Amino acid sequence: MRVDIVTIFPEYFGGPLETSLIGKAAQRGDIEFHVHDLRTWASDVHHTVDDVPFGGGPGMVMKPDVWGAALDDVVALASQDKGQDRDQDPPRLIVPTPSGVPFTQAMAASYTVAPRLIFACGRYEGIDSRVADEMRAQMPVDEVSVGDYVLAGGEAAVLVMVEAVGRLLPGVLGNACSTGDDSFGGGGAGGAMSGLLEGPVYTRPRTWRGHEVPEVLLSGNHAAIARWRRDMALRRTAANRPDLIGALELDARDRQVLAADGLFSG
């Protein structure tokens, strides 16, 4: 997978993209990162990338002419490097913004099949809205939010998304089965943990500061362990993310577990 990132702070990505599993994947060539300085496409002596908003208001807005030129060149460069037809195999443009659709595990999984992702890191009050409108005529464009809060810019959000997508690519995790119990997507659609937050986990020592590992995990009874893990995931999901419970298909045992903790009625 090729990932292009356009930003006014290219140095922001120097360390993170070279670290841990994502960095190792890049070294192996599983992921190819290209970070571009947006100011390269500014035409004035001060390399200006923003201007005052039409209609007034606080803050500054990133200029469409600079972003348009940058994205045109980045798309063309990526196509040339891969020898691909941009019309036949267009990249996907992702614009982090608090006003976008929520980024989810399912979205991360869907991005793994894209041959090229381009991230546009906005700053200030964001990128002139005409840029996304223009680019939609050339490629899929997603305006995406990583949470109900506002960051100083899109760079941190891009790192979140790159890691979420990258760890799902074949060969990136040492054990591909590790994603099976992930929160939100464990086991895939219809799996025992699908749609749930991951429950508590334990390792050695068996006793630590008076806290014992739950006995069922030491029993060797795989069916009992699987049921315990689902019960704990149900409890955690109902307590921390009750909005997710409504989308689950609960069996009689699930309802019993939640009702015992006062987390389900009906």
Residue frames as qw, qx, qy, qz and C-alpha x, y, z in Angstrom:
[[0.000, 0.888, 0.461, 0.000, 0.00, 0.00, 0.00],
 [0.382, 0.276, -0.021, 0.882, 1.18, 3.51, -0.83],
 [0.246, -0.820, -0.463, 0.228, 0.31, 6.31, 1.61],
 [0.331, 0.422, 0.043, 0.843, 0.81, 9.97, 0.69],
 [0.322, -0.735, -0.464, 0.374, 0.48, 12.65, 3.38],
 [0.272, 0.586, 0.121, 0.754, 0.26, 16.36, 2.56],
 [0.510, -0.735, -0.356, 0.269, 0.94, 18.70, 5.50],
 [0.164, 0.905, -0.177, 0.350, 2.60, 21.98, 6.45],
 [0.436, -0.690, 0.546, -0.189, 4.50, 20.08, 9.14],
 [0.833, 0.291, -0.461, -0.091, 6.27, 17.17, 7.40],
 [0.198, 0.439, -0.751, 0.452, 8.61, 16.81, 10.37],
 [0.659, -0.262, 0.323, -0.626, 5.62, 15.70, 12.46],
 [0.961, 0.107, -0.030, -0.252, 5.76, 12.29, 10.79],
 [0.366, 0.655, -0.655, 0.096, 9.50, 11.62, 10.87],
 [0.158, -0.341, 0.851, -0.368, 9.56, 9.53, 14.04],
 [0.689, 0.064, 0.497, -0.524, 6.13, 7.87, 14.21],
 [0.832, 0.446, -0.123, -0.306, 6.23, 6.39, 10.71],
 [0.486, 0.527, -0.683, 0.141, 9.60, 4.79, 11.47],
 [0.249, -0.363, 0.717, -0.541, 8.59, 3.28, 14.82],
 [0.599, 0.000, 0.680, -0.424, 7.19, -0.05, 16.01],
 [0.618, 0.262, 0.737, 0.077, 5.12, -2.29, 13.73],
 [0.470, 0.851, 0.188, -0.141, 4.32, 0.45, 11.22],
 [0.004, -0.839, 0.492, 0.234, 8.00, 1.33, 10.88],
 [0.463, -0.242, 0.835, 0.173, 8.94, -2.32, 10.38],
 [0.618, 0.537, 0.574, -0.037, 6.22, -2.72, 7.77],
 [0.322, 0.921, -0.099, -0.195, 7.62, 0.30, 5.92],
 [0.221, -0.651, 0.690, 0.225, 11.14, -1.14, 6.06],
 [0.538, 0.053, 0.833, 0.119, 9.87, -4.38, 4.53],
 [0.088, 0.069, -0.552, -0.826, 7.99, -2.49, 1.84],
 [0.015, 0.483, 0.874, -0.049, 4.52, -3.54, 3.02],
 [0.044, 0.920, 0.351, -0.168, 3.64, 0.15, 3.34],
 [0.526, 0.238, 0.150, 0.802, 5.23, 2.94, 1.31],
 [0.153, -0.842, -0.357, 0.375, 5.05, 6.39, 2.93],
 [0.403, 0.360, 0.189, 0.820, 5.53, 9.69, 1.12],
 [0.203, -0.767, -0.410, 0.451, 5.22, 12.92, 3.12],
 [0.372, 0.517, 0.305, 0.708, 4.83, 16.17, 1.17],
 [0.190, -0.400, -0.293, 0.847, 5.22, 19.77, 2.38],
 [0.282, 0.781, 0.557, -0.005, 2.16, 21.74, 1.26],
 [0.076, -0.870, 0.063, 0.482, 4.17, 24.96, 1.16],
 [0.452, -0.135, 0.649, 0.597, 6.06, 23.57, -1.85],
 [0.237, 0.524, 0.695, 0.431, 3.00, 24.49, -3.92],
 [0.068, -0.874, -0.290, 0.385, 2.58, 28.04, -2.54],
 [0.606, 0.585, 0.241, 0.482, 3.43, 30.58, -5.23],
 [0.027, -0.958, 0.052, -0.280, 4.33, 33.68, -3.21],
 [0.365, 0.576, -0.566, 0.463, 7.60, 34.55, -1.51],
 [0.375, -0.419, 0.563, -0.605, 6.15, 33.86, 1.95],
 [0.263, -0.012, -0.959, -0.107, 4.80, 30.41, 0.95],
 [0.428, -0.031, 0.356, -0.830, 1.33, 31.41, 2.10],
 [0.156, -0.135, -0.958, -0.197, -1.17, 28.57, 2.45],
 [0.095, -0.604, -0.747, 0.260, -4.07, 30.36, 4.18],
 [0.006, 0.305, 0.175, 0.936, -6.24, 33.46, 3.93],
 [0.292, 0.079, 0.490, -0.817, -9.13, 35.17, 5.74],
 [0.236, 0.357, 0.903, 0.036, -12.56, 33.50, 5.36],
 [0.166, -0.304, -0.424, -0.837, -15.21, 34.96, 3.09],
 [0.524, -0.600, -0.498, -0.342, -18.16, 36.15, 5.15],
 [0.193, -0.700, 0.398, -0.560, -15.96, 37.02, 8.09],
 [0.923, -0.354, -0.118, -0.097, -15.34, 35.10, 11.27],
 [0.436, -0.757, 0.483, 0.065, -12.33, 34.10, 13.34],
 [0.747, -0.176, 0.594, 0.239, -9.36, 32.12, 12.11],
 [0.197, 0.569, -0.547, -0.582, -7.92, 31.47, 8.69],
 [0.890, 0.269, 0.298, -0.215, -8.88, 29.06, 5.90],
 [0.508, -0.302, 0.643, 0.488, -6.40, 27.02, 3.83],
 [0.322, 0.561, -0.257, -0.718, -6.30, 28.15, 0.20],
 [0.863, 0.293, 0.371, -0.177, -7.89, 26.04, -2.56],
 [0.593, 0.749, -0.290, -0.055, -5.35, 26.94, -5.24],
 [0.054, -0.627, 0.763, -0.152, -2.43, 25.68, -3.14],
 [0.627, -0.093, 0.728, -0.260, -4.24, 22.50, -2.12],
 [0.808, 0.512, 0.151, -0.251, -5.52, 21.86, -5.64],
 [0.450, 0.735, -0.507, -0.013, -2.04, 22.10, -7.12],
 [0.249, -0.484, 0.808, -0.225, -0.59, 19.89, -4.39],
 [0.726, 0.081, 0.620, -0.286, -3.18, 17.14, -4.76],
 [0.746, 0.625, -0.087, -0.214, -3.00, 17.18, -8.56],
 [0.314, 0.688, -0.650, 0.069, 0.76, 16.63, -8.42],
 [0.394, -0.341, 0.800, -0.299, 0.65, 14.04, -5.63],
 [0.824, 0.264, 0.399, -0.302, -1.96, 11.97, -7.47],
 [0.684, 0.680, -0.246, -0.095, 0.01, 12.17, -10.71],
 [0.049, 0.658, -0.734, 0.161, 3.28, 11.31, -8.98],
 [0.608, -0.168, 0.717, -0.298, 1.80, 8.27, -7.29],
 [0.844, 0.437, 0.203, -0.234, 0.37, 7.03, -10.59],
 [0.502, 0.740, -0.448, -0.006, 3.69, 7.46, -12.38],
 [0.197, -0.553, 0.779, -0.218, 5.63, 5.65, -9.65],
 [0.623, 0.009, 0.742, -0.249, 3.29, 2.66, -9.80],
 [0.020, 0.110, -0.770, -0.628, 2.73, 2.75, -13.54],
 [0.162, 0.475, 0.844, -0.191, -1.02, 2.92, -12.94],
 [0.029, -0.462, -0.459, -0.758, -3.85, 4.69, -14.74],
 [0.057, 0.047, 0.516, -0.853, -5.34, 7.17, -12.27],
 [0.582, 0.003, -0.164, -0.797, -8.72, 6.88, -14.00],
 [0.741, -0.024, -0.643, -0.194, -8.73, 3.08, -13.77],
 [0.709, -0.301, -0.537, 0.343, -7.27, 2.86, -10.26],
 [0.022, -0.779, 0.079, -0.622, -7.76, 6.21, -8.47],
 [0.293, 0.066, -0.706, 0.641, -6.42, 6.78, -4.96],
 [0.367, -0.742, -0.553, -0.091, -8.72, 7.53, -2.04],
 [0.147, 0.484, -0.236, 0.830, -8.42, 11.00, -0.50],
 [0.531, -0.580, -0.592, 0.180, -9.00, 11.20, 3.26],
 [0.062, 0.586, -0.117, 0.799, -9.48, 14.60, 4.91],
 [0.392, -0.357, -0.710, 0.464, -9.45, 14.56, 8.73],
 [0.141, -0.386, -0.035, -0.911, -12.00, 17.05, 10.10],
 [0.163, 0.089, 0.752, -0.633, -14.16, 17.27, 13.24],
 [0.581, 0.305, 0.123, -0.745, -17.19, 17.68, 10.95],
 [0.410, 0.287, -0.777, -0.383, -16.55, 14.38, 9.13],
 [0.879, -0.197, -0.293, -0.322, -18.08, 10.94, 9.53],
 [0.622, -0.629, 0.450, -0.122, -16.76, 8.92, 12.52],
 [0.405, 0.501, -0.762, -0.057, -13.71, 6.77, 11.82],
 [0.865, -0.255, 0.255, -0.349, -14.43, 3.15, 12.75],
 [0.509, -0.332, 0.778, 0.157, -12.75, -0.23, 12.76],
 [0.684, 0.468, 0.559, 0.031, -14.90, -1.21, 9.79],
 [0.367, 0.923, -0.067, -0.092, -13.66, 1.83, 7.90],
 [0.248, -0.707, 0.642, 0.163, -10.06, 0.96, 8.73],
 [0.641, 0.007, 0.758, 0.116, -10.62, -2.54, 7.35],
 [0.610, 0.712, 0.347, -0.027, -12.16, -1.16, 4.16],
 [0.135, 0.927, -0.305, -0.170, -9.11, 1.05, 3.58],
 [0.555, -0.436, 0.674, 0.218, -6.78, -1.96, 3.57],
 [0.692, 0.357, 0.590, 0.213, -7.98, -2.93, 0.08],
 [0.314, 0.944, 0.016, -0.102, -7.13, 0.48, -1.39],
 [0.829, 0.227, -0.024, 0.511, -3.83, 0.50, -3.28],
 [0.342, 0.262, -0.126, 0.893, -3.22, 4.18, -2.44],
 [0.275, -0.818, -0.480, 0.155, -4.39, 6.50, 0.30],
 [0.301, 0.428, -0.057, 0.850, -3.81, 10.26, 0.29],
 [0.365, -0.686, -0.524, 0.349, -4.25, 12.16, 3.55],
 [0.183, 0.644, 0.092, 0.737, -4.79, 15.93, 3.48],
 [0.456, -0.420, -0.535, 0.574, -3.87, 17.52, 6.82],
 [0.012, -0.820, -0.261, -0.509, -5.85, 20.68, 7.37],
 [0.398, -0.185, -0.437, 0.785, -4.99, 23.42, 9.86],
 [0.118, -0.011, 0.073, -0.990, -6.59, 26.59, 11.20],
 [0.598, 0.196, 0.325, -0.706, -10.32, 26.61, 10.31],
 [0.757, 0.210, 0.619, 0.007, -9.81, 23.85, 7.75],
 [0.300, -0.059, 0.632, 0.713, -9.38, 23.54, 3.98],
 [0.390, 0.264, -0.149, -0.869, -11.53, 25.55, 1.57],
 [0.681, 0.162, 0.632, -0.333, -14.58, 23.33, 0.97],
 [0.666, 0.627, -0.160, -0.370, -14.23, 23.56, -2.79],
 [0.069, 0.550, -0.827, -0.096, -11.14, 21.35, -2.66],
 [0.410, 0.022, 0.891, -0.194, -13.06, 18.26, -1.51],
 [0.631, 0.568, 0.319, -0.422, -15.83, 19.03, -4.00],
 [0.426, 0.720, -0.448, -0.314, -13.34, 19.29, -6.86],
 [0.043, -0.425, 0.904, 0.016, -11.47, 16.14, -5.92],
 [0.620, 0.154, 0.684, -0.352, -14.66, 14.07, -5.77],
 [0.698, 0.615, -0.071, -0.359, -14.82, 14.34, -9.55],
 [0.410, 0.631, -0.658, -0.026, -11.46, 12.52, -9.71],
 [0.395, 0.138, -0.867, 0.272, -11.44, 10.05, -6.83],
 [0.568, -0.614, -0.546, -0.052, -13.32, 8.85, -3.73],
 [0.104, 0.480, -0.353, 0.796, -13.09, 11.46, -0.96],
 [0.588, -0.544, -0.594, 0.077, -13.80, 10.79, 2.71],
 [0.077, -0.628, 0.291, -0.717, -14.05, 13.56, 5.31],
 [0.756, -0.239, -0.602, 0.096, -13.40, 11.71, 8.55],
 [0.320, -0.741, 0.296, -0.510, -13.44, 12.49, 12.26],
 [0.539, 0.130, -0.784, 0.278, -11.46, 10.50, 14.83],
 [0.323, -0.401, -0.721, 0.465, -13.57, 11.76, 17.73],
 [0.102, -0.869, -0.415, -0.250, -15.88, 14.39, 19.11],
 [0.447, -0.738, 0.011, 0.505, -13.16, 16.92, 19.86],
 [0.472, 0.876, -0.045, 0.082, -11.04, 19.45, 17.96],
 [0.790, -0.227, 0.124, 0.556, -7.31, 19.12, 17.31],
 [0.102, -0.737, 0.186, 0.642, -4.89, 21.82, 16.18],
 [0.370, 0.527, -0.543, -0.539, -4.53, 20.04, 12.85],
 [0.917, 0.144, -0.128, -0.348, -5.05, 16.81, 10.96],
 [0.365, 0.552, -0.742, 0.109, -1.62, 15.32, 11.58],
 [0.298, -0.238, 0.817, -0.433, -2.43, 13.48, 14.83],
 [0.781, 0.241, 0.305, -0.489, -5.64, 12.13, 13.29],
 [0.689, 0.541, -0.441, -0.195, -3.69, 10.83, 10.29],
 [0.112, 0.436, -0.861, 0.239, -1.31, 8.93, 12.56],
 [0.576, -0.008, 0.637, -0.513, -4.29, 7.34, 14.31],
 [0.817, 0.414, 0.069, -0.394, -5.80, 6.22, 11.01],
 [0.493, 0.597, -0.630, -0.058, -2.51, 5.04, 9.52],
 [0.113, -0.324, 0.886, -0.311, -1.86, 2.81, 12.54],
 [0.671, 0.149, 0.519, -0.509, -5.42, 1.48, 12.58],
 [0.789, 0.525, -0.133, -0.291, -5.23, 0.61, 8.88],
 [0.328, 0.644, -0.690, 0.026, -1.62, -0.52, 8.83],
 [0.329, -0.307, 0.838, -0.310, -1.96, -3.12, 11.58],
 [0.779, 0.259, 0.428, -0.377, -4.69, -4.84, 9.56],
 [0.568, 0.636, -0.442, -0.278, -2.52, -5.31, 6.48],
 [0.993, -0.006, -0.104, 0.047, -1.25, -8.86, 5.89],
 [0.782, 0.213, -0.269, 0.521, 2.10, -9.48, 7.55],
 [0.001, 0.721, -0.216, 0.658, 2.18, -6.36, 9.71],
 [0.663, -0.552, 0.322, -0.389, 1.22, -8.07, 12.99],
 [0.015, -0.436, 0.899, -0.030, 3.43, -10.91, 14.15],
 [0.174, 0.220, 0.952, -0.122, 0.30, -12.98, 14.81],
 [0.205, -0.192, -0.472, -0.835, -2.51, -12.30, 12.34],
 [0.424, -0.498, -0.752, -0.087, -4.98, -13.86, 14.79],
 [0.255, -0.215, -0.448, 0.829, -4.34, -10.98, 17.21],
 [0.232, -0.065, -0.152, -0.959, -7.03, -8.89, 15.52],
 [0.384, -0.307, -0.826, -0.276, -9.66, -11.55, 16.22],
 [0.385, -0.598, -0.626, 0.320, -10.41, -10.19, 19.71],
 [0.189, 0.134, -0.001, 0.973, -10.03, -6.51, 18.86],
 [0.181, 0.522, 0.504, -0.664, -12.61, -4.13, 20.23],
 [0.422, 0.542, -0.043, -0.725, -15.32, -3.23, 17.69],
 [0.658, 0.459, -0.417, -0.427, -14.40, -5.87, 15.13],
 [0.313, -0.406, 0.853, -0.104, -13.30, -9.01, 16.91],
 [0.503, 0.100, 0.858, -0.028, -13.81, -12.21, 14.99],
 [0.056, -0.035, -0.622, -0.780, -15.30, -10.46, 11.98],
 [0.570, -0.099, -0.098, -0.810, -18.99, -10.24, 11.18],
 [0.876, -0.152, -0.311, -0.337, -20.89, -12.89, 13.08],
 [0.525, 0.241, -0.699, 0.422, -17.91, -13.81, 15.28],
 [0.541, -0.521, -0.622, 0.223, -18.34, -14.46, 19.00],
 [0.355, -0.511, -0.234, 0.747, -16.84, -11.07, 19.88],
 [0.238, 0.405, 0.447, 0.761, -18.14, -9.11, 16.89],
 [0.171, -0.733, -0.296, -0.588, -19.30, -5.62, 17.82],
 [0.671, -0.701, -0.225, 0.089, -18.07, -5.81, 21.42],
 [0.014, -0.859, 0.458, -0.226, -15.34, -4.02, 23.32],
 [0.664, 0.203, -0.684, 0.224, -12.54, -6.34, 24.32],
 [0.720, -0.659, -0.172, -0.130, -12.79, -7.59, 27.89],
 [0.356, -0.822, 0.443, -0.038, -10.04, -7.66, 30.56],
 [0.836, 0.364, -0.389, 0.130, -6.80, -9.55, 29.90],
 [0.637, -0.701, 0.314, -0.060, -4.20, -11.08, 32.25],
 [0.723, 0.454, -0.486, 0.184, -0.69, -12.53, 32.25],
 [0.774, -0.256, -0.409, 0.409, 1.94, -13.71, 34.75],
 [0.066, 0.108, -0.932, 0.339, 2.37, -13.50, 37.69],
 [0.325, -0.442, -0.803, -0.232, -0.80, -15.30, 38.74],
 [0.382, -0.804, -0.412, 0.198, -1.03, -13.21, 41.93],
 [0.398, 0.347, -0.033, 0.849, -0.01, -9.55, 41.89],
 [0.069, -0.216, 0.302, -0.926, -0.43, -7.20, 44.88],
 [0.332, 0.152, 0.741, -0.563, -3.20, -9.40, 46.20],
 [0.646, 0.413, -0.050, -0.641, -5.08, -9.50, 42.88],
 [0.565, -0.066, 0.816, 0.106, -5.71, -12.98, 41.47],
 [0.235, 0.153, -0.666, -0.692, -6.19, -13.99, 37.84],
 [0.761, -0.008, 0.101, -0.640, -9.80, -15.24, 37.40],
 [0.573, -0.232, 0.783, -0.068, -9.87, -18.96, 38.08],
 [0.798, 0.474, 0.323, -0.186, -11.70, -19.81, 34.86],
 [0.450, 0.812, -0.357, -0.102, -8.69, -18.69, 32.79],
 [0.110, -0.547, 0.824, -0.096, -6.57, -21.33, 34.55],
 [0.778, 0.002, 0.490, -0.392, -9.10, -24.13, 34.13],
 [0.160, -0.221, 0.855, 0.441, -8.16, -25.31, 30.63],
 [0.371, 0.530, 0.755, -0.111, -11.88, -25.46, 29.81],
 [0.203, 0.013, 0.396, 0.895, -11.91, -23.68, 26.48],
 [0.155, -0.599, -0.649, -0.442, -15.70, -23.47, 26.23],
 [0.415, -0.760, -0.415, 0.280, -15.94, -21.94, 29.71],
 [0.399, -0.368, 0.102, 0.834, -13.13, -19.51, 28.92],
 [0.097, 0.276, 0.538, 0.790, -14.82, -18.41, 25.68],
 [0.277, -0.726, -0.591, -0.218, -18.10, -17.86, 27.51],
 [0.466, -0.659, -0.245, 0.537, -16.38, -15.92, 30.30],
 [0.323, -0.139, 0.264, 0.898, -14.65, -13.69, 27.76],
 [0.066, -0.487, -0.572, -0.656, -17.93, -12.93, 26.03],
 [0.401, -0.750, -0.518, 0.092, -19.64, -12.24, 29.36],
 [0.445, -0.541, -0.078, 0.710, -16.90, -9.80, 30.37],
 [0.204, 0.084, 0.427, 0.877, -16.93, -8.13, 26.95],
 [0.185, -0.653, -0.627, -0.382, -20.69, -7.73, 27.19],
 [0.435, -0.747, -0.374, 0.337, -20.40, -6.12, 30.63],
 [0.390, -0.361, 0.125, 0.838, -17.66, -3.74, 29.55],
 [0.100, 0.285, 0.552, 0.777, -19.49, -2.77, 26.37],
 [0.266, -0.729, -0.597, -0.204, -22.77, -2.15, 28.19],
 [0.461, -0.707, -0.247, 0.476, -21.03, -0.07, 30.86],
 [0.344, -0.439, 0.229, 0.798, -18.70, 1.96, 28.62],
 [0.139, 0.154, -0.514, -0.833, -20.50, 2.02, 25.25],
 [0.444, 0.320, 0.734, -0.403, -24.21, 1.28, 25.77],
 [0.501, 0.585, -0.138, -0.623, -24.86, 2.63, 22.27],
 [0.252, 0.387, -0.835, -0.298, -23.18, -0.49, 20.84],
 [0.290, 0.042, 0.912, -0.288, -25.34, -2.97, 22.74],
 [0.574, 0.463, 0.307, -0.602, -28.48, -2.04, 20.83],
 [0.540, 0.565, -0.457, -0.425, -26.92, -3.21, 17.57],
 [0.005, -0.324, 0.945, -0.037, -26.06, -6.69, 18.89],
 [0.762, -0.154, -0.469, -0.419, -28.04, -9.89, 18.59],
 [0.227, -0.430, 0.711, -0.508, -28.25, -10.99, 22.23],
 [0.574, -0.148, -0.787, -0.172, -29.11, -14.55, 23.21],
 [0.660, -0.651, -0.303, -0.221, -30.79, -15.57, 26.47],
 [0.767, -0.294, -0.224, 0.525, -27.45, -15.97, 28.26],
 [0.324, 0.312, 0.015, 0.893, -26.31, -12.51, 27.12],
 [0.343, -0.636, -0.212, -0.658, -29.47, -10.93, 28.50],
 [0.788, -0.528, -0.311, 0.066, -29.11, -12.84, 31.76],
 [0.663, -0.055, -0.171, 0.726, -25.53, -11.62, 32.22],
 [0.107, 0.377, 0.058, 0.918, -26.44, -8.00, 31.57],
 [0.524, -0.627, -0.318, -0.482, -29.61, -8.14, 33.65],
 [0.773, -0.397, -0.377, 0.320, -27.67, -9.48, 36.64],
 [0.461, -0.117, -0.116, 0.872, -25.55, -6.31, 36.59],
 [0.111, 0.767, 0.403, -0.487, -28.54, -4.05, 35.99],
 [0.117, -0.424, 0.441, 0.782, -27.26, -3.30, 32.50],
 [0.194, -0.076, -0.749, -0.628, -30.17, -4.70, 30.53],
 [0.390, 0.283, 0.654, -0.583, -33.93, -4.67, 30.78],
 [0.573, 0.401, -0.238, -0.674, -36.44, -5.94, 28.26]]
